[in-house]
Amino acid sequence: MTTTQKAAEEQSTQLPSNESGRVPSLPTAVKDARATRELMFLLRHFHLGDPAAKAQLESIGDDYLPALLDPYRDTSRLRYDYPLFLFPPNTEETYQTAEELACPLVQWLQEAVTANAPEEEKARILKHHLPWLEHHIRNLLQQREGPVDAGATLAESCIALQTHLSLNEQERKRLEDDLDLLLQSVPEGAQLLGYGRYPSLHLLIHAVRSQFLHMQRRFQERIDASIRGLKELLEVEWIKSDESIEPKMARDSVGLGGERFDPEILSAVMDHSRGTRSISEERRERIEHALEIMQGWHPDPVLVRFLHIGTLTDPWLQEVDFCQEITDHDPCAKAMEIFDREAEKLTSIYSAVRIAQLEIDAIYNPEIHDPWFANFSWEAFSQEELRMVPSVIALGSADQVAGEGLRTFSRLLSSGRPVQILIRVLAHADPGAGLDGDPLKSYRTELSYLGISHRQAVVDQSSAARHQHLLKCYLMALDATRTSLHVINTGMRPPGRLLPLNAWLVAGAAIESRAHPFFRINPEAGDSAAVRMDFSGNPQADRDWPLHPFQYLDDNGNSVTTELAFTFADHALLIERLRDHFRLIPAGCDSDGLLSIQDYLAMSPEDAYRRVPFVWAIDGNAMLHRVVISRELALACRDRLNYWHTLQEMAGVRNRYVDMAVEKTRAEERELASNELVRVQAAHAEEVERVRNEAAGEAMQRLTDVLLGLDVEGGLRPGDIPSGSVAMVSDEVMPEQQCEEAEESGSPEEEQENLSFDDPWIDTPLCTSCNDCLPINPQLFIYNDEKQAMLGDLGNATFAQLVQAAELCPAKCIHPGKPLNHDEPDLDSLIERAAPFNQ
């Protein structure tokens, strides 16, 4: 449902904001724990279907509305898309778009007046009273079904406006001049359409007529060109014939003084050579026959043939001269028969035009083309030719199609014939349950989803409440030249003296509540669902239910702002036959067992079974109430949500396969990263072991050289012997003096302890180049040529920076060691934090 200010903007399908000025409030009540337990017992039993509990709980009144619809009780103050201004068919080269076919009257009035008086101070009276003019026209159209002449209706309303206003002579003259300019702006043939019982039919007729007249003009131009071409062919052949040079013509061709010549003698001595071969008699007859058909062709004045089971009782269809009404017990079967009959009538003119083009191009081959045209039928029609077949529209009854008419319905959808099937549905009802069946007893039969199973048919689900979306669906189907199924919801007027919501608002509520989602599927677009399906027009399409802000006063008078979801249960609150599924929850009942329907549906069925769902409703006195709903209605809400999820997945909005693929890819990436880390660590350990072995061997060799006196000049001193090497040399081999020097330099165990991992270091090959450590101290942490971290200037570093970097490092390759500066503050804590990274 659009906002009041933006009702003219067709694409908006959002619930309007609260513009009524009144803020609903919760009734005050004393909360009693014992009374709550007793009430919860009754509410739970009502929810589970106990008739005794239903009798003990209070029914909701006719003035109860879903909380989010409360601002629209007075529809007389609501400006919405209807009446529509229907533009006349144009004769341009291109088809009219949905925006060029129709727009809200309020939009056309504003644009026309602004174009005539762009200055703000001009036409002030008319600009100020455009809402009155629109309201008056809407009231006029309530008395008539179908489109009316825009010029005449607007002129009548302009006179009423002048009578309504008490103006002085000068102001009256200015208003009259402005109204005259407005009436001159109305295109000839424009119409106005109110939101009556059959707006979807009128818009389909309007779309068909616009497209058909455009195609008819183009086809007539093609016929005229073919006639000229064939006449030129026959003219050339006639010039080459003897008749073209008969004596009379020879005499006449002489001019003045021709009576002095004998035409017979002149004809006898003339050269009768044609210079080329004449056409065969067979070809001449073929050309003349095609020419005769094209010159005698007249288009069918009937553009649309409506088939129905007798449900259209209003006389408006008989008043339209280009429409024909046909009644049959099985519209789908009859539609195939009528289409075949009308297409057969066109085979002769289509054959004649094609033959004419082949003859003009001199490429007609009797051996090839004669058999082809002998068996020419509608299956061989081009798209342009199929569009010229008068439209056949099967107006199906939802319960008839879902019942005894299902077989012929399926046959027609699979036939490929470009017939339009239009089914008007009630969003709350179940076509599979029949007219008198309980719509909540079983899962709903989705006729549009049944249509999707016929893969080569165009299928759309739309509503007359959103005329732009509906017109786009119609134009797509007419352009596709395939069997097309249109499942349309028009809404219904709710009952009740205090419930004045009109059918347009109820239809909008069906869109909002996921009871009648929008989509269109066009097989012409390709084979994948991604290109076939259009999911636009649905409010907040990525959510389960649309969410809207809501403000109310709590029982203490404090203002509370929250968000409410608009669900199928809210829509059901508008339907008279479903109101028995609701009961009022007394104000004093306060229990955790009560749960809003959107939260209830978000739970698993096992967990939800222990809760009692409710919706928020507002009565005519602006009091906010909780209303418990039956289990049947809660299950119906879950069923509608399931269908919504199915459509979301088809449209790629929330696709579980995509989510699974993303999760799988992430797991594979994590596994690859883990395997790579293990490989790098193993390679690093192997390299460290190799370096240690090489260093130990080199140290042993140098030590041996020193001990044996082979490297005296090299300057190697016993104190330079690497840690651990002395332990490998026997005391018997070491000279006494050297042993004493070795003892002075420290024992092997002390030396090994001094050269442990007390100094900070980085296991550089394990670095992942995450860049987490560099910002801590760019002089301490630097990158090598392979963008891996290594230690820089330790003199400009603190132990705290080393510990911080070690904690941030995702690869755990930074080892802080022990503090170099023993005066650094808080060393005990830092050493404790560093311990895990030094192991």
C-alpha positions in Angstrom: 0.0 0.0 0.0 1.4 3.4 -1.0 1.7 6.4 1.2 -1.0 9.1 0.9 1.4 11.6 -0.7 2.9 9.0 -3.1 -0.2 7.2 -4.1 0.4 8.3 -7.7 3.8 6.6 -7.7 2.8 3.1 -9.0 6.0 1.2 -8.1 5.7 1.8 -4.3 4.1 -1.1 -2.5 4.9 -0.1 1.1 2.4 0.3 3.8 1.7 4.0 4.4 2.8 5.9 7.5 0.4 7.0 10.2 -1.1 10.2 8.9 -4.4 10.2 10.8 -3.0 12.2 13.6 -4.2 9.9 16.4 -1.9 7.7 18.3 -3.4 4.3 19.5 -3.0 3.4 23.1 -3.1 0.2 25.2 -6.1 -0.1 27.6 -5.2 0.1 31.2 -5.9 -3.1 33.2 -4.9 -4.7 36.5 -2.6 -7.7 35.9 -3.4 -10.7 38.0 -1.3 -13.8 37.9 -4.1 -16.3 38.7 -6.4 -14.7 36.2 -3.7 -14.8 33.6 -3.2 -18.6 34.1 -6.9 -19.1 33.6 -7.0 -16.9 30.5 -4.0 -18.7 29.0 -5.8 -22.0 29.5 -8.8 -20.6 27.5 -6.6 -18.9 24.8 -4.5 -22.1 24.3 -7.6 -24.2 23.9 -9.1 -21.7 21.5 -5.9 -21.8 19.5 -6.1 -25.6 19.3 -9.7 -25.5 18.1 -11.8 -26.2 21.3 -15.3 -24.9 20.6 -16.0 -24.4 24.3 -13.1 -22.1 24.6 -14.2 -20.1 21.5 -17.6 -19.5 23.1 -16.0 -18.1 26.3 -13.8 -15.6 24.6 -14.9 -12.3 23.2 -15.3 -11.9 19.4 -13.7 -8.9 17.7 -15.9 -6.2 16.4 -16.4 -5.0 12.8 -14.4 -1.9 13.7 -11.2 -3.8 14.4 -8.4 -3.3 11.8 -4.8 -4.5 11.6 -2.7 -2.0 13.6 -0.8 -0.8 10.5 -4.0 -0.1 8.6 -5.7 2.0 11.3 -4.7 5.4 9.7 -6.8 4.6 6.6 -10.3 4.2 8.2 -11.5 7.3 6.4 -10.8 6.4 2.7 -12.6 9.6 1.6 -9.5 11.5 2.6 -7.1 9.0 0.9 -5.6 9.8 -2.5 -4.5 6.7 -4.4 -3.8 5.6 -7.9 -7.4 5.4 -9.2 -9.0 6.8 -11.3 -6.6 6.1 -14.0 -6.0 8.3 -17.1 -5.9 6.0 -20.1 -4.0 7.5 -23.0 -5.3 6.8 -26.5 -3.4 4.3 -28.8 -0.7 6.1 -30.8 0.4 5.6 -34.4 4.1 5.8 -33.7 6.6 3.3 -34.9 7.2 1.9 -31.4 4.8 0.2 -29.0 3.5 2.2 -26.0 5.1 1.3 -22.7 3.1 0.7 -19.5 3.8 4.3 -18.5 2.5 5.5 -21.9 -0.7 3.5 -21.6 -2.0 4.8 -18.3 -1.1 7.0 -15.3 -3.0 8.1 -12.2 -5.5 10.9 -12.8 -3.9 13.0 -10.1 -0.5 12.7 -11.9 -2.0 13.7 -15.2 -3.9 16.7 -13.7 -0.8 18.0 -12.0 1.3 17.7 -15.1 -1.3 19.2 -17.4 -1.9 22.2 -15.1 1.8 22.8 -14.6 2.4 22.7 -18.4 -0.3 25.3 -18.9 0.7 27.5 -16.0 4.4 26.8 -15.0 4.6 30.0 -12.9 3.7 29.4 -9.2 1.3 32.4 -9.1 -0.6 31.4 -12.2 -3.8 29.2 -12.0 -3.7 29.3 -8.2 -7.4 28.5 -7.7 -7.3 25.5 -10.1 -4.0 24.2 -8.6 -5.5 24.5 -5.1 -8.7 22.6 -6.0 -7.2 19.7 -8.0 -7.8 17.3 -5.1 -11.5 18.4 -5.1 -11.7 17.8 -8.9 -10.1 14.3 -8.5 -12.4 13.4 -5.6 -15.5 14.5 -7.7 -14.4 12.4 -10.7 -13.8 9.4 -8.4 -17.3 9.6 -7.1 -18.7 9.9 -10.6 -16.9 6.7 -11.7 -18.2 4.7 -8.8 -21.6 4.7 -10.6 -20.2 3.2 -13.7 -18.2 0.1 -14.6 -15.6 0.4 -17.3 -13.7 3.3 -19.0 -15.5 6.6 -19.7 -14.6 9.4 -22.1 -12.0 11.6 -20.3 -12.9 14.9 -22.0 -16.7 14.6 -21.3 -16.2 13.5 -17.7 -13.6 16.1 -16.9 -15.8 18.8 -18.5 -18.7 17.8 -16.2 -16.4 17.9 -13.2 -15.1 21.4 -14.2 -18.7 22.7 -14.3 -19.3 21.2 -10.8 -16.2 22.9 -9.5 -17.3 26.3 -10.7 -20.7 25.8 -9.1 -19.0 24.6 -5.9 -16.9 27.7 -5.5 -18.3 31.1 -4.7 -16.0 33.4 -6.7 -16.3 37.0 -7.8 -16.5 37.8 -11.5 -12.8 38.3 -12.0 -11.8 35.1 -10.2 -14.5 33.1 -12.0 -13.2 34.3 -15.3 -9.6 33.3 -14.5 -10.7 29.9 -13.3 -12.9 29.4 -16.4 -9.9 30.2 -18.7 -7.7 27.8 -16.7 -10.3 25.1 -17.0 -10.6 25.6 -20.7 -6.8 25.2 -21.1 -7.0 22.0 -19.0 -9.8 20.6 -21.2 -7.8 21.4 -24.4 -5.0 19.3 -23.0 -7.1 16.1 -23.0 -6.0 13.9 -26.0 -8.8 12.8 -28.3 -9.8 9.2 -27.4 -8.4 9.4 -23.8 -10.5 7.6 -21.1 -10.8 7.5 -17.3 -11.0 4.2 -15.4 -12.2 3.8 -11.8 -11.4 0.9 -9.5 -14.6 -1.1 -10.1 -15.2 -4.9 -10.3 -13.2 -5.6 -13.4 -10.2 -3.1 -13.7 -7.9 -6.0 -14.7 -10.1 -6.8 -17.7 -10.4 -3.2 -18.8 -6.6 -2.7 -18.6 -6.1 -5.9 -20.6 -8.5 -4.7 -23.3 -6.7 -1.3 -23.3 -3.3 -3.0 -23.7 -4.5 -5.3 -26.5 -6.2 -2.5 -28.4 -3.1 -0.3 -28.2 -0.8 -3.0 -29.5 -3.2 -4.4 -32.1 -3.9 -1.1 -33.7 -0.2 -0.5 -34.0 0.3 -3.9 -35.6 -2.7 -3.4 -37.9 -1.2 -0.2 -39.3 2.2 -1.8 -39.9 0.5 -4.8 -41.6 -1.6 -2.6 -43.8 1.6 -0.7 -44.9 3.1 -4.1 -45.8 0.0 -5.0 -47.8 0.1 -1.7 -49.7 3.7 -2.2 -50.6 3.1 -5.7 -51.8 0.2 -4.5 -54.0 2.4 -1.9 -55.5 5.1 -4.3 -56.2 2.8 -6.9 -57.9 1.2 -4.2 -60.0 4.6 -3.0 -61.2 5.4 -6.6 -62.2 2.2 -6.9 -64.2 2.8 -3.5 -65.7 6.2 -4.6 -67.0 4.7 -7.7 -68.5 1.9 -5.8 -70.1 4.4 -3.4 -71.8 6.0 -6.5 -73.3 2.7 -7.8 -74.7 1.2 -7.3 -78.1 -1.7 -5.5 -76.6 0.5 -2.7 -75.5 1.3 -1.8 -79.1 -2.1 -2.3 -80.8 -2.9 0.0 -83.8 -4.9 2.5 -81.7 -2.1 2.9 -79.2 0.4 3.2 -82.0 -1.7 6.0 -83.6 -2.2 7.7 -80.3 1.5 7.6 -79.7 2.2 9.7 -82.8 0.5 12.7 -81.3 -0.6 15.6 -83.5 -1.2 14.6 -87.2 -1.6 11.0 -86.3 -4.7 10.8 -88.6 -2.4 11.0 -91.6 -0.9 7.6 -90.8 -2.5 4.2 -91.3 -2.2 2.4 -87.9 -2.6 -1.0 -89.3 0.3 -0.5 -91.8 2.3 1.2 -89.0 1.7 -1.7 -86.7 2.7 -4.2 -89.3 6.1 -2.6 -90.0 7.0 -2.0 -86.2 9.5 -4.2 -84.4 7.5 -6.3 -81.8 10.6 -7.7 -80.1 10.3 -7.5 -76.2 13.9 -8.2 -75.5 13.0 -10.6 -72.6 10.9 -13.7 -71.9 7.3 -13.3 -70.7 6.1 -14.8 -67.5 4.3 -18.1 -67.5 0.6 -18.3 -67.3 0.9 -20.2 -64.0 2.9 -17.4 -62.5 0.5 -14.7 -63.8 -2.4 -16.5 -62.2 -0.6 -16.8 -58.9 0.3 -13.1 -58.9 -3.2 -12.0 -59.8 -4.7 -14.3 -57.2 -2.5 -12.9 -54.4 -3.3 -9.4 -55.7 -7.0 -10.1 -55.5 -6.8 -11.4 -51.9 -4.8 -8.4 -50.7 -7.0 -5.8 -52.4 -10.1 -7.4 -51.0 -8.8 -7.8 -47.4 -10.5 -5.9 -44.6 -9.3 -6.3 -41.0 -11.7 -7.9 -38.5 -13.4 -5.2 -36.5 -13.4 -7.5 -33.4 -10.1 -7.1 -31.7 -10.9 -9.1 -28.5 -13.0 -12.2 -27.9 -13.8 -12.8 -24.2 -14.8 -16.3 -23.1 -16.3 -16.9 -19.7 -18.7 -19.3 -17.9 -21.4 -16.6 -17.5 -19.9 -14.6 -14.6 -19.8 -11.3 -16.5 -23.3 -9.8 -16.0 -22.6 -6.1 -16.4 -23.5 -4.6 -19.8 -20.3 -2.7 -20.3 -18.7 -5.5 -22.5 -21.7 -5.4 -25.0 -21.2 -1.6 -25.3 -17.7 -2.0 -26.7 -17.9 -2.5 -30.5 -14.4 -4.1 -30.8 -15.1 -6.8 -28.2 -17.1 -10.0 -28.5 -18.5 -11.8 -25.5 -18.8 -15.7 -25.7 -20.2 -17.9 -22.9 -19.1 -21.5 -22.5 -18.9 -24.0 -19.7 -15.2 -24.6 -20.5 -13.5 -21.4 -21.6 -10.0 -22.9 -22.0 -11.3 -25.6 -24.5 -13.4 -23.1 -26.4 -10.5 -20.6 -26.5 -8.4 -23.2 -28.5 -11.2 -23.7 -30.9 -11.8 -20.0 -31.5 -8.2 -19.2 -31.9 -7.7 -22.0 -34.6 -10.8 -20.7 -36.4 -9.6 -17.1 -36.4 -6.1 -18.0 -37.4 -7.4 -20.1 -40.3 -9.2 -17.0 -41.6 -5.8 -15.2 -41.8 -3.9 -17.9 -43.6 -5.0 -16.6 -47.0 -3.9 -13.0 -46.5 -0.7 -14.0 -44.8 0.0 -16.4 -47.7 -0.8 -13.7 -50.3 1.6 -11.2 -48.6 4.4 -13.8 -48.5 3.9 -14.9 -52.1 3.9 -11.3 -53.2 7.3 -10.7 -51.6 8.7 -13.9 -53.1 7.4 -12.8 -56.6 8.7 -9.3 -56.2 12.1 -10.7 -55.3 11.8 -13.2 -58.2 12.7 -16.1 -55.9 9.4 -18.1 -55.9 10.1 -21.8 -56.6 6.9 -23.8 -57.3 8.6 -27.0 -56.4 9.5 -25.7 -52.9 6.8 -23.1 -52.1 3.7 -24.7 -53.6 3.7 -27.6 -51.0 4.6 -25.1 -48.2 1.6 -22.8 -48.9 -0.7 -25.7 -49.4 -0.2 -26.7 -45.8 0.3 -23.2 -44.3 -1.2 -22.9 -40.8 -0.9 -20.9 -37.6 2.2 -22.8 -36.5 4.1 -21.3 -39.4 3.0 -17.7 -38.5 5.8 -15.2 -37.7 5.6 -13.3 -34.4 4.3 -10.3 -36.2 1.6 -12.4 -37.9 0.6 -14.0 -34.6 0.1 -10.6 -33.0 -2.4 -9.8 -35.8 -4.7 -12.6 -34.8 -7.5 -11.1 -32.7 -6.9 -11.7 -29.1 -8.7 -14.6 -27.4 -9.0 -14.2 -23.7 -10.3 -17.1 -21.5 -11.7 -15.6 -18.3 -11.4 -18.6 -16.0 -13.0 -19.1 -12.6 -10.4 -20.1 -10.0 -12.4 -22.9 -8.6 -13.5 -24.2 -12.0 -9.9 -24.2 -13.3 -8.7 -26.0 -10.2 -11.5 -28.5 -10.5 -13.2 -29.9 -13.5 -11.5 -27.5 -15.9 -7.9 -28.5 -14.9 -7.4 -30.9 -17.8 -8.2 -28.4 -20.6 -6.4 -25.6 -18.6 -3.2 -27.7 -18.8 -3.8 -28.6 -22.5 -4.1 -24.9 -23.4 -1.0 -23.9 -21.5 1.0 -26.6 -23.3 -0.4 -25.8 -26.7 1.7 -22.8 -27.6 -1.4 -20.9 -28.9 -1.1 -17.2 -28.0 -4.2 -17.2 -25.9 -4.5 -15.1 -22.7 -5.9 -16.9 -19.7 -7.0 -14.5 -17.0 -8.0 -15.9 -13.6 -9.3 -13.6 -10.9 -8.6 -14.9 -7.4 -9.3 -13.9 -3.8 -6.0 -13.8 -2.0 -7.4 -15.4 1.2 -9.3 -18.2 -0.6 -8.1 -21.7 -1.8 -9.1 -22.4 -5.4 -8.8 -26.1 -4.6 -11.4 -26.0 -1.9 -14.2 -24.6 -4.1 -16.5 -21.7 -3.5 -18.0 -23.1 -0.3 -15.0 -25.0 1.1 -13.0 -23.9 4.1 -9.9 -22.0 2.6 -7.7 -22.9 5.6 -8.4 -26.7 5.8 -5.6 -27.7 3.4 -2.5 -26.3 1.7 -3.5 -23.6 -0.8 -3.6 -24.6 -4.5 -1.4 -22.0 -6.2 -2.6 -21.7 -9.8 0.3 -19.6 -10.8 2.8 -22.2 -9.5 0.8 -24.8 -11.5 1.3 -22.6 -14.5 5.1 -22.5 -14.0 5.2 -26.3 -14.5 4.1 -25.6 -18.1 7.6 -24.5 -19.0 6.9 -22.7 -22.3 4.0 -20.6 -21.0 4.2 -17.0 -19.8 3.0 -16.8 -16.2 2.5 -13.8 -14.0 0.8 -13.0 -10.7 -0.2 -9.4 -10.3 -3.0 -7.1 -9.1 -5.1 -4.4 -10.5 -4.2 -2.4 -7.4 -0.7 -1.9 -9.0 -1.7 -1.0 -12.5 1.9 -0.4 -13.8 3.0 -3.9 -12.8 -0.2 -5.4 -14.3 0.3 -3.5 -17.6 3.9 -4.6 -17.8 2.7 -8.2 -17.4 0.2 -7.8 -20.1 2.6 -6.2 -22.6 5.2 -8.9 -21.9 2.7 -11.6 -22.6 1.3 -10.0 -25.8 4.8 -9.5 -27.1 5.9 -13.1 -26.3 3.1 -14.6 -28.5 2.8 -17.7 -26.3 0.0 -19.0 -24.1 -0.1 -16.7 -21.1 -1.5 -17.2 -17.7 -2.4 -14.1 -15.6 -3.4 -14.7 -12.0 -5.0 -11.4 -10.8 -6.2 -10.3 -7.4 -8.6 -7.4 -7.4 -9.4 -7.3 -3.7 -12.8 -7.2 -2.1 -14.7 -4.7 0.0 -14.7 -5.7 3.6 -18.1 -5.8 5.4 -19.1 -3.8 8.4 -20.6 -0.4 9.1 -17.4 0.9 10.7 -14.9 -0.8 8.3 -14.9 1.4 5.2 -11.7 0.2 3.6 -12.1 -0.1 -0.2 -11.2 -2.9 -2.5 -8.0 -1.2 -3.6 -6.6 -1.1 0.0 -7.6 -4.7 0.6 -5.8 -5.8 -2.6 -2.8 -3.8 -1.5 -2.9 -5.6 1.9 -2.8 -8.9 0.0 0.4 -7.9 -1.7 1.9 -6.7 1.5 1.0 -9.8 3.5 2.6 -12.3 1.0 -0.9 -13.6 0.3 -0.6 -12.6 -3.3 3.1 -12.1 -4.2 4.2 -10.5 -7.5 6.2 -12.2 -10.2 6.3 -12.8 -13.9 8.1 -15.5 -15.9 8.9 -15.1 -19.6 10.3 -18.2 -21.4 11.3 -15.9 -24.3 14.1 -14.5 -22.1 16.1 -17.7 -21.9 16.3 -21.1 -20.2 17.6 -20.1 -16.7 15.3 -18.9 -13.9 17.7 -15.9 -13.4 16.6 -14.4 -16.7 13.1 -15.8 -16.9 11.8 -14.5 -13.6 11.1 -10.9 -12.6 10.4 -10.5 -8.9 10.1 -6.8 -8.8 7.1 -5.0 -7.1 7.2 -7.0 -3.9 7.7 -4.9 -0.7 10.9 -5.7 1.1 11.5 -8.8 -1.0 14.5 -10.0 1.0 12.5 -10.3 4.2 9.9 -12.9 5.4 7.4 -10.2 6.2 7.5 -6.4 5.5 8.4 -4.4 8.6 7.0 -0.9 9.3 7.5 1.5 12.2 4.5 1.7 14.6 3.9 4.1 17.5 1.5 3.7 20.4 1.0 4.7 24.0 1.5 2.1 26.6 -0.7 1.6 29.7 1.3 4.2 31.5 0.8 6.8 28.8 4.4 6.6 27.6 5.0 6.8 23.8 6.5 3.6 22.4 8.0 3.2 18.9 8.5 -0.3 17.6 8.4 -2.3 14.3 5.4 -4.4 13.3 5.4 -7.0 10.6 2.4 -7.2 8.2 1.6 -10.9 7.8 -1.1 -13.1 6.3 -2.9 -13.1 9.6 -3.2 -9.3 9.4 -4.7 -9.6 5.9 -7.1 -12.3 7.2 -8.4 -9.8 9.8 -10.0 -7.9 6.8 -12.0 -10.9 5.6 -15.5 -11.5 7.0 -15.5 -15.3 6.7 -12.1 -15.6 8.5 -13.0 -13.4 11.5 -14.1 -16.4 13.5 -10.4 -17.4 13.6 -9.8 -14.5 16.0 -10.6 -13.8 19.6 -9.8 -10.9 21.8 -7.1 -11.3 24.5 -8.2 -9.4 27.7 -6.0 -6.5 28.6 -4.9 -7.9 31.9 -3.4 -11.1 30.4 0.3 -11.0 30.7 2.2 -14.2 29.9 5.4 -15.2 28.1 3.3 -17.9 26.4 1.8 -15.2 24.1 3.9 -14.5 21.0 3.5 -12.2 18.1 2.7 -14.1 14.9 5.9 -13.1 13.1 8.0 -14.4 16.1 5.8 -17.5 16.3 6.5 -18.3 12.6 10.2 -17.8 13.1 10.3 -20.7 15.5 10.4 -24.3 14.7 7.0 -26.0 14.7 8.1 -28.1 17.7 9.0 -25.0 19.8 6.0 -23.0 18.5 3.6 -25.6 19.6 4.0 -24.5 23.2 3.2 -20.8 22.4 0.0 -19.0 21.5 0.3 -16.5 18.6 -1.5 -13.1 18.3 -1.7 -10.1 16.1 -2.1 -6.4 17.0 -5.4 -4.8 16.1 -7.0 -1.3 16.7 -10.7 -0.7 17.3 -12.7 2.4 16.3 -11.8 4.1 19.5 -8.1 4.0 18.8 -7.5 1.3 21.5 -4.7 -1.2 20.8 -5.5 -4.9 21.4 -3.9 -8.2 21.1 -6.0 -10.7 19.1 -5.3 -14.5 19.4 -5.5 -16.5 16.2 -6.5 -20.1 15.6 -4.0 -22.9 14.8 -5.6 -23.3 11.4 -4.8 -19.7 10.5 -1.3 -20.0 12.0 -0.7 -23.0 9.8 -2.0 -21.1 6.8 0.5 -18.3 7.6 3.2 -20.8 7.6 2.0 -22.2 4.3 2.0 -18.7 2.7 5.5 -18.1 4.0 6.7 -21.4 2.5 5.4 -20.4 -0.9 7.0 -17.0 -0.5 10.4 -18.7 0.3 9.9 -20.9 -2.9 9.5 -17.8 -5.0 12.4 -16.1 -3.3 14.6 -19.0 -4.2 13.4 -19.1 -7.8 14.2 -15.4 -8.0 17.6 -15.7 -6.4 16.7 -13.4 -3.5 17.4 -16.0 -0.8 18.8 -19.1 -2.5 19.8 -22.0 -0.2 21.9 -23.5 -3.0 24.0 -20.3 -3.2 24.4 -20.2 0.6 25.6 -23.8 0.6 28.0 -23.1 -2.3 29.4 -20.1 -0.3 29.8 -22.2 2.8 31.5 -25.0 0.9 33.9 -22.6 -0.8 34.8 -21.0 2.6 35.5 -24.5 4.1 37.7 -25.4 1.1 39.6 -22.2 1.4 40.1 -22.7 5.2 41.3 -26.3 4.5 43.7 -25.1 1.8 45.1 -22.4 4.1 45.5 -25.0 7.0 47.3 -27.4 4.7 49.6 -24.7 3.4 50.4 -23.7 7.0 51.3 -27.2 7.9 53.5 -27.6 4.8 55.3 -24.3 5.6 55.8 -25.2 9.2 57.2 -28.6 8.2 59.5 -27.1 5.6 60.7 -24.5 8.2 61.4 -27.2 10.8 63.3 -29.2 8.2 65.3 -26.1 7.2 66.1 -25.2 10.9 67.3 -28.8 11.5 69.5 -28.7 8.4 71.0 -25.3 9.5 71.6 -26.6 13.0 73.4 -29.7 11.7 75.6 -27.7 9.4 76.4 -25.2 12.1 77.2 -28.0 14.6 79.5 -29.7 12.0 81.3 -26.6 11.2 81.8 -25.7 14.9 83.1 -29.2 15.6 85.6 -28.9 12.7 86.9 -25.6 13.9 87.1 -26.8 17.5 89.0 -29.8 16.4 91.4 -27.6 14.5 92.0 -25.4 17.5 92.5 -28.3 19.9 95.0 -30.0 17.5 96.8 -26.7 17.0 95.9 -26.5 13.3 94.4 -23.0 13.4 96.7 -21.0 15.7 97.1 -18.2 13.2 93.4 -18.1 12.6 92.9 -16.4 15.9 90.1 -18.7 17.2 90.0 -18.6 21.0 88.5 -21.3 23.2 86.0 -18.7 24.4 84.7 -18.5 20.8 83.6 -22.2 20.8 79.9 -22.5 20.2 77.6 -23.7 22.9 77.4 -27.5 23.3 80.6 -28.2 21.4 82.8 -28.6 24.4 80.7 -31.5 25.7 81.5 -33.5 22.7 85.3 -33.4 23.2 87.0 -35.8 25.6 89.0 -34.4 28.5 91.8 -36.7 27.7 92.3 -35.0 24.3 92.0 -31.4 25.6 95.4 -30.0 26.9 95.4 -28.9 30.5 95.7 -25.2 29.8 92.9 -25.3 27.3 90.7 -27.2 29.8 91.3 -24.5 32.4 90.3 -21.8 29.9 87.2 -23.8 29.0 86.2 -24.1 32.7 86.7 -20.3 33.1 84.4 -19.6 30.2 81.6 -21.6 31.8 80.2 -25.1 31.7 78.5 -26.5 28.6 75.1 -26.4 30.4 75.6 -22.7 31.3 76.6 -21.9 27.8 73.5 -23.7 26.3 71.3 -21.8 28.7 72.7 -18.5 27.7 72.1 -19.2 24.0 68.4 -20.3 24.4 65.3 -18.4 23.0 65.7 -15.5 25.5 66.3 -13.1 22.6 63.3 -12.0 20.5 63.0 -13.6 17.0 60.5 -14.0 14.2 59.8 -17.3 12.4 59.8 -15.4 9.1 58.8 -18.2 6.7 55.5 -18.5 8.6 54.6 -14.9 8.2 51.3 -14.4 6.3 51.9 -10.7 5.4 48.9 -9.6 7.5 50.5 -6.2 8.2 49.3 -6.3 11.9 52.7 -5.8 13.4 54.1 -3.1 11.2 51.9 -0.3 12.6 53.0 -1.1 16.2 56.7 0.0 15.5 57.8 0.3 11.8 61.5 0.4 12.9 61.2 -2.8 14.9 59.1 -4.8 12.4 60.1 -4.7 8.7 59.3 -6.7 5.6 61.9 -8.6 3.6 61.8 -8.8 -0.2 59.1 -11.5 0.0 56.8 -9.3 2.1 57.4 -11.3 5.2 58.1 -9.8 8.6 61.5 -9.8 10.3 63.1 -7.9 13.2 64.6 -4.5 12.6 66.1 -2.1 15.1 65.8 -3.7 18.6 67.3 -0.6 20.2 64.2 1.5 19.4 61.8 -1.1 20.7 60.1 -2.0 23.9 59.2 -5.4 25.3 55.6 -4.4 25.4 55.6 -3.8 21.7 57.0 -7.3 21.1 54.4 -8.9 23.3 51.5 -6.9 21.7 52.7 -7.9 18.2 52.9 -11.6 19.3 49.4 -11.5 20.5 48.1 -9.9 17.3 50.0 -12.2 14.9 47.6 -14.7 13.3 50.4 -17.1 12.4 51.9 -17.0 15.9 55.4 -16.6 14.4 56.6 -13.7 16.7 58.5 -14.8 19.8 59.1 -11.9 22.2 61.8 -13.7 24.2 62.8 -12.0 27.5 63.1 -8.3 28.2 66.2 -6.6 27.0 65.5 -3.5 29.2 65.0 -4.7 32.8 63.9 -1.2 33.8 60.8 -1.3 31.6 57.6 -0.9 33.6 55.1 -3.8 34.3 57.6 -6.5 33.2 56.1 -9.2 35.4 52.8 -9.0 33.6 54.5 -8.7 30.2 56.7 -11.8 30.8 53.6 -13.8 31.8 51.8 -12.7 28.6 54.9 -13.5 26.5 55.4 -17.0 27.9 52.9 -18.8 25.6 54.7 -17.4 22.5 58.2 -18.4 23.7 57.5 -22.1 23.9 
